[in-house]
Amino acid sequence: MDFEEREKQKKRHLIRVAIAEAGMVFSVIVIVTVAILVAMGFFVSSEGNIEQSGLAQIHSMPTGGSVELDGATLFARTNLSRTLSAGEHQIKISRDGYDSWEKTIKMYSGLLVRLYYPRLFLQNRTAEEVKQLGASLAFYSVSDGRTSILYANEGSAEWELMNIRGDEIRLAKLDLGTVLLGSNETEKKFDGKIEVVEWSNDDNYVLIRSTVSQKTEWILVNLKDVAKSLNLTKTFGLNFERVEMIDGAASQLFALENHHLRKINTTDQAISRVLLDNILSFDNCAANVIYVAAQTQDDKTVKRIGVYRDDEKGGTVLREVEESEKVQVALTKYYDEDYMIYVVGDKTTVLYGSVPSYHEGENNDAVANLQILVEDMSFQAEPDRVSVSSDGEYVVAQKEDRFMTIDLDMGDLYEYDAGASGVKWLADGMMYDVDDAGLKVWDFDNTNVRTLVRVGDEKDNNEDDSSEVTTLSKWPLVKYPVVIANNDKWLYYPVKKEDKVTIMREKIRE
């Protein structure tokens, strides 16, 4: 073979190698691109269209539940994640020995839907008596962390603290004789009324408002060492209208007196300058505040909705409304975002982002940086009160027994008649109410309505299938708080037994 022919063969070989390598690179690019698109939830539908799915994270308490998706049983059990096409999907969670949970959810392209709140209850439960209290209680309160129950008999300065963290109940006596105004230390009597009981995040303190002969006092009670409790009214010589805790250990408080918002340092027993004035109402989440203030301009008074960041010189106005408008506000944090909620009449707005910092003069840029979840969304009724769930995810406005719930995760609104006297949370995403018939629970959107405890000796044959998971109480339930202990194992509820309030409990999971 001559030299020219060999050169031609080399060139043809180089061309084939180059084409092969280019094909390999192209194949890798295609594979990586497809993998990325699949990871992002893109798929080819049965009609041949390219669509993007969403991701559903499905948890349950207890875990290990079997999941049916659109009628088909999944191989994996809770907790699990699953990509789903956009649209509605039927999900059912069940487990042997427990009741079931089911709901129709709506998936959105490219979004994450978190189902962290489904709860299954053990069937065929047996109630056991925990503690018999007095015939008449001055108060009965459950800690936000679901670790403790605090109560006292009417007229007594001796309180009792019940620790429900574990299977074994622990009781502690607390002598408030030296702390409460109007108490008789020798006879351990208290002639006043406990009007407010609020817990610190660590469950080691309660903030109480007591009244004796129309004189009101605010007291921060140290549950670990009552002698270290702090009477805020006496310490600072001010008549506080409202006090709220800032941090988990109750070392800092916000206090409203004569429409002035101040901060209290309980460790140093010091009170700050006036942070904000003309305050009509406020709500705080940690050290940030949302407030309603009265402002007079040119002989006209308006209401200003604003926010305040800790240790800044002033607040930032979010909105200004007529003086005659009814305004309610709430502030929460959910997945590291601040949510600022205000309701004007029957219209609600939810902004999120970071609470704006204060700047001298107008601060429109800071407000413009906030994102809008809902704006002037109308409720079917003007609410009497607005609150946020303990996990920060749900905003509930209430008008009598009408509930209007906003899911901050998705921005969806659910309105329904709950037949309940107040907003009470049993667990994340689950509400409850106690009436003459027993204890009823439901999810925030009024689905999965179940009766956990029914008053009476026999079941009603007309009940639906949920009746098989209920238990029976021979004694009427008392309208004091119901709680699932923080180990998610025990349900505690009070009943009236032999004319005395008695705490019962049931095991709700193994």
C-alpha positions in Angstrom: 0.0 0.0 0.0 1.5 3.3 -1.1 2.0 6.3 1.2 -1.0 8.2 -0.2 -3.4 5.3 0.6 -2.1 5.0 4.1 -2.7 8.7 4.7 -6.3 8.4 3.4 -6.9 5.5 5.8 -5.6 7.5 8.7 -7.8 10.4 7.9 -10.9 8.2 7.6 -10.0 6.6 10.9 -9.6 10.0 12.6 -12.9 11.1 11.2 -14.6 7.9 12.6 -13.0 8.4 16.0 -14.1 12.1 16.1 -17.6 11.1 15.1 -17.7 8.4 17.8 -16.4 10.7 20.5 -18.9 13.5 19.4 -21.6 10.9 19.6 -20.5 9.8 23.1 -20.4 13.4 24.3 -23.8 14.1 22.8 -25.2 10.9 24.4 -23.8 12.0 27.8 -25.3 15.5 27.4 -28.7 14.0 26.5 -28.6 11.5 29.4 -27.6 14.2 31.9 -30.2 16.6 30.6 -32.9 13.9 30.7 -31.8 13.0 34.3 -32.0 16.6 35.4 -35.4 17.0 33.8 -36.6 13.8 35.4 -35.2 15.0 38.8 -37.1 18.2 38.3 -40.3 16.2 37.8 -40.7 16.5 34.0 -42.3 13.5 32.2 -44.1 12.6 29.0 -47.8 12.2 29.5 -49.9 9.6 27.8 -51.0 12.2 25.3 -47.3 12.8 24.4 -47.0 16.2 26.1 -44.1 17.2 28.3 -45.4 18.0 31.8 -43.9 18.7 35.2 -44.9 16.9 38.3 -44.9 18.0 41.9 -43.4 16.3 45.0 -45.6 15.1 47.9 -43.9 14.3 51.2 -46.3 12.0 53.1 -45.7 11.5 56.8 -47.9 10.0 59.5 -48.0 9.5 63.3 -47.2 6.8 63.9 -45.0 6.0 61.0 -45.1 2.8 59.0 -48.6 3.4 57.6 -49.7 1.8 54.3 -50.4 4.4 51.6 -53.0 4.1 48.8 -52.5 6.6 46.0 -55.5 6.9 43.7 -56.7 3.4 44.7 -53.3 1.7 44.2 -51.2 0.6 47.2 -47.6 1.9 47.2 -44.7 -0.3 48.0 -43.2 2.1 50.5 -44.7 3.0 53.9 -44.7 6.4 55.7 -42.7 8.4 55.9 -42.1 8.7 52.2 -41.8 11.1 49.2 -43.5 10.6 45.8 -43.7 12.7 42.6 -47.2 13.2 41.5 -48.7 14.8 38.3 -50.5 18.1 38.6 -54.1 17.8 39.6 -56.1 16.1 42.3 -55.0 12.8 44.0 -56.7 10.7 46.6 -54.5 9.6 49.4 -55.4 7.1 52.1 -53.1 6.1 55.0 -53.9 3.1 57.2 -52.2 0.7 59.6 -53.2 -2.5 61.3 -54.9 -1.8 64.7 -55.4 1.9 63.9 -58.0 4.0 62.2 -57.4 5.4 58.8 -56.8 8.9 57.3 -57.7 10.0 53.8 -57.9 13.2 51.8 -58.0 14.5 48.3 -55.0 16.8 47.7 -54.3 19.1 44.8 -50.8 18.9 43.3 -49.1 21.8 41.4 -46.4 21.5 38.8 -42.9 22.0 40.2 -44.1 22.5 43.8 -43.6 20.6 47.1 -46.7 19.6 49.0 -46.0 18.6 52.7 -48.4 16.2 54.4 -46.8 16.1 57.8 -50.0 16.2 59.9 -51.9 12.9 59.3 -52.5 11.1 62.6 -53.8 7.6 63.1 -55.3 6.6 66.5 -55.0 3.2 68.1 -58.3 1.3 68.1 -60.0 -0.4 71.0 -58.5 1.9 73.5 -59.1 1.8 77.3 -59.3 4.9 79.5 -57.5 4.9 82.8 -57.8 7.4 85.7 -54.8 9.5 86.2 -55.7 12.0 89.0 -58.9 13.2 90.7 -58.9 16.9 91.3 -61.3 19.2 93.2 -65.0 19.8 92.5 -64.3 23.3 91.3 -61.0 24.5 89.7 -59.6 28.0 89.6 -57.9 27.2 86.3 -56.6 24.2 84.3 -53.9 24.8 81.7 -51.8 22.7 79.3 -48.3 23.7 78.3 -47.6 24.6 74.6 -44.9 22.0 74.5 -47.4 19.3 75.6 -45.2 18.3 78.6 -47.2 19.6 81.6 -50.6 20.3 83.0 -51.0 23.0 85.6 -54.1 23.4 87.8 -55.4 24.7 91.1 -58.6 24.3 93.1 -60.8 27.3 93.6 -59.6 29.5 96.5 -56.3 27.7 96.8 -52.8 29.3 96.6 -51.3 25.8 96.3 -51.0 24.7 92.6 -50.2 21.3 91.2 -47.9 20.6 88.2 -48.3 17.3 86.4 -45.4 16.2 84.2 -46.7 14.1 81.3 -43.5 13.7 79.3 -43.3 10.0 79.8 -45.5 7.0 80.6 -45.0 7.6 84.4 -46.9 10.7 85.7 -44.9 13.0 88.1 -46.6 15.5 90.4 -45.2 18.6 92.1 -46.8 21.0 94.6 -46.3 24.7 94.0 -46.9 27.1 96.9 -47.9 30.5 95.5 -48.8 32.0 98.8 -45.9 34.5 98.7 -46.5 35.3 95.1 -50.2 35.9 94.5 -51.9 39.1 95.6 -54.7 38.4 98.0 -53.3 35.0 99.2 -53.1 33.8 102.8 -49.7 32.1 103.1 -50.5 30.4 106.4 -53.8 28.8 105.2 -52.7 28.5 101.5 -55.8 30.4 100.3 -56.2 32.7 97.4 -59.2 35.0 97.2 -58.6 36.3 93.6 -59.1 35.1 90.1 -56.6 33.7 87.6 -57.6 35.3 84.2 -54.6 34.5 82.0 -52.1 31.6 81.9 -49.5 31.6 79.2 -46.5 29.2 78.9 -42.9 29.8 77.9 -41.6 27.8 75.0 -39.4 25.7 77.4 -42.5 25.0 79.7 -40.5 26.2 82.7 -42.4 29.5 83.2 -46.0 30.6 83.1 -47.1 34.2 82.8 -50.3 34.9 84.7 -52.7 37.7 85.1 -54.6 37.7 88.5 -57.3 40.0 89.8 -58.2 40.6 93.4 -60.9 43.3 94.3 -60.5 44.8 90.7 -56.8 45.1 91.1 -54.8 43.4 88.4 -51.3 42.0 88.6 -49.0 40.3 86.1 -46.7 37.7 87.5 -44.0 35.5 85.8 -44.1 32.3 87.8 -40.9 30.1 87.8 -42.2 26.6 87.9 -38.7 25.2 88.8 -38.3 27.6 91.7 -41.4 29.5 92.8 -39.3 31.7 95.1 -37.7 33.2 92.0 -41.0 34.3 90.4 -41.3 38.0 89.4 -44.2 40.2 90.1 -44.0 42.5 87.1 -46.7 45.0 88.3 -45.0 45.5 91.7 -41.5 45.5 90.3 -42.1 48.3 87.8 -45.0 50.1 89.3 -46.9 50.1 86.0 -50.4 48.9 85.1 -49.8 46.6 82.1 -52.6 46.0 79.7 -50.9 43.1 78.1 -47.6 41.1 78.5 -46.1 38.7 76.0 -43.0 36.5 76.2 -40.3 37.1 73.6 -37.8 34.2 74.0 -38.2 30.6 75.0 -36.8 31.0 78.5 -39.0 34.1 79.3 -36.0 36.3 80.0 -37.5 39.0 77.8 -41.0 40.2 77.6 -43.0 42.8 75.6 -45.4 44.9 77.8 -48.1 47.3 76.8 -49.0 50.0 79.3 -51.0 53.1 78.5 -50.7 52.3 74.8 -46.9 52.3 75.1 -45.0 49.2 74.0 -41.9 48.5 76.1 -39.5 45.6 76.6 -38.7 43.9 80.0 -35.5 42.1 80.8 -36.5 39.7 83.6 -33.0 38.7 84.4 -31.9 42.3 85.2 -35.4 43.4 86.2 -35.1 46.3 83.8 -37.6 48.0 81.6 -36.8 49.7 78.3 -37.8 53.1 76.9 -41.0 53.4 75.0 -40.5 51.4 71.7 -43.8 52.3 70.1 -46.6 54.6 71.2 -50.3 54.9 70.5 -50.5 51.1 70.2 -54.0 49.7 70.1 -53.1 46.0 69.7 -50.1 43.9 68.8 -48.8 40.4 68.2 -45.3 39.2 68.4 -43.2 36.3 67.0 -40.0 36.2 69.1 -38.6 39.8 69.1 -40.5 41.0 66.0 -43.9 42.7 66.4 -46.9 43.5 64.2 -49.1 46.2 65.6 -52.1 48.5 65.1 -51.5 52.2 66.1 -53.6 55.3 66.2 -52.2 58.3 64.3 -53.7 61.8 64.2 -52.9 63.9 61.1 -54.6 67.2 60.2 -57.3 66.7 62.9 -58.0 63.2 61.4 -57.3 59.9 63.2 -56.3 56.9 61.2 -55.1 53.4 62.0 -51.7 52.3 61.0 -50.7 48.7 60.5 -47.0 48.4 61.1 -44.1 46.1 62.0 -41.2 46.5 64.4 -37.9 44.7 64.5 -36.1 44.2 67.8 -33.9 47.1 69.1 -34.7 49.5 66.2 -35.8 53.1 66.6 -39.3 52.8 65.2 -41.7 50.8 63.2 -42.4 50.4 59.5 -46.0 51.1 58.3 -47.5 48.4 56.1 -50.9 50.0 55.5 -53.1 52.8 56.7 -56.9 52.5 57.1 -59.8 54.5 58.3 -60.3 54.8 62.1 -63.7 53.1 61.9 -62.2 50.0 60.4 -61.9 46.9 62.6 -58.3 45.7 62.3 -56.7 42.4 63.6 -53.1 41.4 63.2 -51.0 38.3 63.6 -47.3 37.5 63.1 -45.7 34.1 62.6 -42.6 32.4 61.2 -42.8 29.4 58.9 -39.8 27.7 57.3 -37.6 30.7 58.0 -40.0 33.2 56.4 -41.8 35.9 58.4 -45.5 36.0 57.7 -47.4 39.3 58.4 -51.2 38.9 58.6 -53.7 41.6 58.9 -57.5 41.5 58.6 -59.4 44.8 57.8 -63.1 44.2 58.2 -63.7 40.9 56.3 -60.6 41.2 54.0 -57.3 39.6 54.8 -53.8 40.1 53.5 -50.8 37.9 54.1 -47.3 39.2 53.3 -44.1 37.2 53.7 -40.3 37.6 53.6 -38.3 39.3 56.3 -39.9 41.8 58.6 -38.7 45.2 57.2 -36.1 47.3 59.0 -36.9 50.8 60.1 -35.5 53.8 58.2 -36.1 57.4 58.8 -38.9 58.8 56.6 -40.7 56.7 54.1 -39.7 53.1 53.9 -41.5 52.0 50.7 -38.6 50.0 49.4 -38.6 47.7 52.4 -42.3 47.1 52.1 -42.0 46.5 48.3 -39.5 43.7 49.0 -42.2 41.7 50.7 -44.0 38.9 48.8 -47.8 38.7 48.7 -49.4 35.4 49.5 -52.9 36.7 49.5 -54.2 40.3 49.2 -57.6 41.6 50.3 -59.0 38.1 50.2 -62.6 38.2 51.5 -64.0 36.0 54.2 -67.7 35.2 54.3 -67.9 36.8 57.7 -66.1 39.5 59.6 -64.1 37.6 62.2 -64.1 38.3 65.9 -60.6 37.0 66.4 -57.5 35.9 64.4 -54.9 33.4 65.7 -52.0 31.3 64.4 -51.4 27.6 65.1 -48.5 26.7 67.4 -46.5 25.3 64.4 -46.9 28.6 62.6 -48.5 27.1 59.4 -52.2 27.9 59.8 -54.0 31.2 60.3 -57.5 30.9 61.7 -60.1 33.6 61.7 -63.3 32.9 63.7 -66.8 34.3 63.7 -68.9 32.4 66.3 -68.7 28.8 65.0 -67.5 29.9 61.5 -63.9 29.0 60.9 -61.8 30.6 58.1 -58.4 28.9 57.8 -55.5 29.9 55.6 -52.8 27.3 54.9 -49.6 29.4 54.7 -47.8 26.6 52.9 -50.1 26.8 49.8 -52.1 30.0 50.4 -55.4 28.1 50.2 -58.5 29.3 52.2 -60.9 26.9 53.8 -64.2 28.1 55.3 -66.7 26.0 57.2 -69.0 25.8 60.2 -67.1 23.9 62.9 -69.8 23.9 65.5 -67.0 24.8 68.0 -66.8 27.5 70.6 -63.2 28.4 70.0 -60.0 27.5 68.1 -58.2 24.7 69.9 -55.3 22.8 68.5 -54.7 19.2 69.6 -51.7 18.6 67.4 -50.1 20.0 64.2 -52.9 20.5 61.7 -55.5 19.0 64.0 -58.3 20.9 65.9 -60.7 19.6 68.5 -63.8 20.6 70.5 -65.5 19.2 73.5 -69.3 19.3 73.9 -72.0 17.2 75.6 -71.5 14.4 73.1 -67.8 14.0 73.7 -64.5 14.8 72.0 -64.4 15.5 68.3 -61.3 16.2 66.2 -60.8 17.3 62.6 -58.0 18.5 60.3 -57.6 22.2 59.7 -59.6 22.1 56.5 -62.5 20.2 58.1 -61.6 16.8 56.8 -61.0 13.6 58.7 -63.7 14.4 61.3 -63.5 11.8 64.0 -65.0 11.3 67.5 -62.3 10.1 69.9 -64.3 10.0 73.1 -68.1 9.6 73.2 -70.1 10.2 76.4 -72.4 7.3 77.2 -72.5 3.6 77.8 -73.4 2.3 74.3 -72.5 3.2 70.7 -75.0 4.6 68.4 -75.7 2.1 65.6 -76.3 5.0 63.2 -72.7 6.1 63.6 -70.4 5.8 60.5 -67.3 3.6 60.4 -65.4 6.0 62.5 -67.3 4.8 65.6 -65.1 1.7 65.8 -62.1 3.9 66.8 -64.0 5.8 69.5 -63.9 5.0 73.2 -66.8 5.5 75.6 -66.8 7.7 78.8 -69.3 7.1 81.5 -68.8 10.6 82.7 -69.3 13.9 80.9 -66.2 15.6 79.6 -65.3 19.0 81.1 -64.5 21.9 78.8 -60.9 22.2 79.9 -58.0 21.7 77.5 -57.4 18.3 76.0 -53.8 17.3 75.1 -51.7 14.7 73.3 -48.5 14.3 75.3 -45.4 15.3 73.4 -44.3 11.7 73.2 -47.4 11.3 71.0 -48.4 8.2 73.0 -51.1 9.4 75.4 -54.3 11.4 75.1 -55.3 13.3 78.3 -58.7 14.7 78.9 -60.7 15.8 82.0 -64.2 14.4 82.9 -66.7 15.1 85.7 -66.7 12.0 88.0 -68.6 11.9 91.2 -68.8 15.7 91.1 -65.1 16.1 90.9 -62.9 16.9 87.9 -60.8 13.8 87.0 -58.0 13.5 84.5 -58.2 10.5 82.3 -55.8 9.2 79.7 -55.8 6.7 76.8 -52.9 5.2 74.9 -53.3 6.3 71.3 -50.2 4.5 69.8 -48.0 1.6 70.7 
